[in-house]
Every structure is written in structure tokens, then in C-alpha cells.
Amino acid sequence: EAGVTQSPTHLIKTRGQQVTLRCSPISGHTSVYWYQQALGLGLQFLLWYDEGEERNRGNFPPRFSGRQFPNYSSELNVNALELEDSALYLCASSLLLGTGELFFGEGSRLTVL
Amino acid sequence: AQRVTQPEKLLSVFKGAPVELKCNYSYSGSPELFWYVQYSRQRLQLLLRHISRESIKGFTADLNKGETSFHLKKPFAQEEDSAMYYCARIVDNQGGKLIFGQGTELSVKP
């Protein structure tokens, strides 16, 4: 069974640019979570989608947004990039709502110069 | 705000020694707590959950409501236990939102 896949694995952007990160959940999983893992800050909850709808949002500015498609894949968009957006962005999927059992991808490493 | 706190960034022990990774949570009536682990060059993965009361790879974690803690323990550490460990909880009344502590790096020396 294929795990959660994320793309791209690495990317470099400059301040003010926009970026789109992509995530494909495990087949059959309807929930997708996004986390930001900046250096020394642990995993910060960004967004949670289930069945195509945004279920919850972390304490991030509106320039962080996303969506979930009918096939349950998801995108995370970050506009007007700032230096502190440099981080590993992790996507996770879950089969059952609210169980706490998440399956993580390997992440997309974003560097903002 | 509901939180998970892991006070130690790094814990270093020798092989065969007991290990305890600390996790404290902000007050909640019935918290659902988890430990996740990330081995070198592997994905973050679920290690155990308190509701299962299971032992995985020799690790156990007991929920102590009085101390609002969920420490992860293993009586005899092995080198292959070296990894990043994250404590996590489901946030009350938010349908399944999972938040994580800052993580503790466990280093088991030979």
C-alpha cells in the first residue's frame, strides 16, 4: 500500500513569492492534515480537511490556505512568502475521523531566501 | 489554550539504562494522548496511544490525571530507540484536531 506522498520534496523561493505544496493521502483516507515544522519549533498545526471541507485551522495568517479535492488529495498554498516560512511542511492522512492516528508523508522542505 | 509540553529537548542515556520521556498536558477532563516517533530518515509514525494501554517496542505510557502527565517509559533502552519522540493530544471539542509537543530527541549510547 502506498503511503502519503508529497511534492515537491524540496524547493527554494524568494520573499514575496507564492508556493503550492501537494499531498496525496493513503487510498481510502478522507482526512488530510497539514503541519509546519520550523527549526526548533516542533510541529505546528496548520490545516485539517475532511471530505473536501476545512474542519479546523491553526493560528496562521490568511496567506496560508489550502483545499481538498474530490479524490481527497490536498494542496497547501502560501502567498507572499516570508523568511520565517522556511520549514518542513508535513502532510498526514487519517482513515477514521478523530482517532488521532495519522499517517505522515516525508514532507516538503521549503527554503525562503 | 490546550497544550502539550515536553520539557526536555534532548535526553541521552546509555544502552540498558531506563528511560523516561516526559510529557505534560494542560488540564482536560478526558484527554486522548499519543506518542509519535521519528527514526532517522523515516517518517513520523504513531508509537502508542493511551487508550490502548499497550506496550510497543517495550515502551509504555501511563496517563496520570492528577499530574496531567503522560510520560513514556522503557526499562532498558536500546540503541535502536534513538529517535525523536513527540507527545500529542486531541484537542477537546474540535472534532479530532491533533496537536504536538516540541519533541524530545532520545540518544541511546553504546
Contacts between the chains, C-beta under 8 A, distances in Angstrom:
chain1	res1	chain2	res2	distance
A	3	B	43	7.1
A	4	B	43	8.0
A	31	B	96	7.5
A	33	B	98	7.0
A	35	B	100	7.5
A	41	B	102	7.2
A	42	B	86	7.1
A	42	B	100	5.7
A	42	B	101	6.3
A	42	B	102	3.8
A	42	B	103	5.2
A	43	B	44	8.0
A	43	B	86	6.7
A	43	B	100	4.1
A	43	B	103	7.7
A	45	B	97	6.4
A	45	B	98	7.2
A	45	B	99	5.4
A	45	B	100	7.7
A	48	B	96	7.5
A	48	B	97	6.0
A	55	B	95	6.0
A	55	B	96	7.4
A	55	B	97	7.6
A	56	B	94	5.7
A	56	B	95	6.9
A	56	B	97	4.6
A	90	B	44	7.0
A	92	B	44	7.9
A	94	B	96	7.7
A	97	B	95	7.1
A	97	B	96	5.4
A	98	B	90	6.7
A	98	B	95	5.9
A	98	B	96	3.2
A	99	B	96	7.3
A	100	B	32	5.7
A	100	B	34	5.2
A	100	B	46	8.0
A	100	B	49	6.4
A	100	B	88	6.9
A	100	B	89	7.9
A	100	B	90	5.1
A	100	B	96	7.3
A	100	B	98	5.4
A	101	B	34	7.9
A	101	B	46	5.5
A	101	B	49	7.4
A	102	B	46	7.1
A	102	B	98	6.3
A	103	B	45	7.7
A	104	B	43	4.8
A	104	B	44	4.3
A	104	B	45	7.0
A	105	B	43	6.9
A	106	B	43	5.8
